[in-house]
Amino acid sequence: MLAENYKRGFTEEKLKTMPDPKVKYDEGGFYLMTISENVKVYFDDYYRFLELTYARCMGELERTEKRLTDYGTEWTETVAYYSAYRTILQLVTKNIRSFYTDGSNFGLIMTPWCFGTVMLEKIETFRDRLRKGQVADGNLPDNPFYVVRYIDEIHKKVLLDLFDFPEAAFKMRWQYSELLKRYSKILQNITGSLQSVLMMVKSYGV
């Protein structure tokens, strides 16, 4: 169990009665081949990883909250650093709770490395939204420049430490991201060309 109020989405009892052919069983327990990686993942291993990571995050979050209380309410660079650290921890714990309790989506069952890259992208998305002023958070200053800067500087290292990953854990994600960027650029070029053709056709009254 993650905590008293958060229970496994796919319990052993539920898995025993599920007719879905993706769920299989062997001497290691119930497992499936993950959707994104096509890798064998045991449900017990997956949930144990989330439980251990959650406990580590909660311990760090408690220590960070104490440090912020000790430093007071004045916004210094030190407070900005710990606020950035707290924000990362809060995002990870929030997503772990969501993944852990979901009992309807097999797409959330994944390897630890895949989960790490998902968290990496979620934090980077949050950072970009925070930079644009699209996030309302009473724990952050009106001008979160230093918080954003520290999130940008430390988020990868923090995740590697929380998940106990080597640096190689995030390298594959960048390869996929680069491919997606190139594909997106190609689509933008195609869309731009089509719009130019349509404008030309309209100008000729066709």
Salt bridges, closest charged atoms under 4 A:
GLU12 OE2 - LYS16 NZ 3.81
ASP20 OD2 - LYS22 NZ 3.21
ASP26 OD2 - LYS40 NZ 2.70
ASP44 OD1 - ARG8 NH1 2.88
ASP45 OD1 - ARG48 NH1 2.95
GLU60 OE2 - ARG63 NH2 2.57
GLU65 OE1 - ARG86 NH1 3.18
ASP70 OD2 - LYS66 NZ 3.26
GLU77 OE1 - ARG149 NH2 2.68
GLU121 OE2 - ARG173 NH1 3.64
GLU124 OE2 - HIS155 NE2 3.00
GLU124 OE1 - ARG173 NH1 3.01
ASP128 OD1 - ARG127 NE 3.12
ASP128 OD1 - ARG131 NH1 3.08
ASP152 OD1 - ARG127 NH1 2.61
GLU153 OE2 - ARG149 NE 3.77
ASP161 OD2 - LYS157 NZ 2.73
GLU178 OE2 - ARG182 NE 3.56
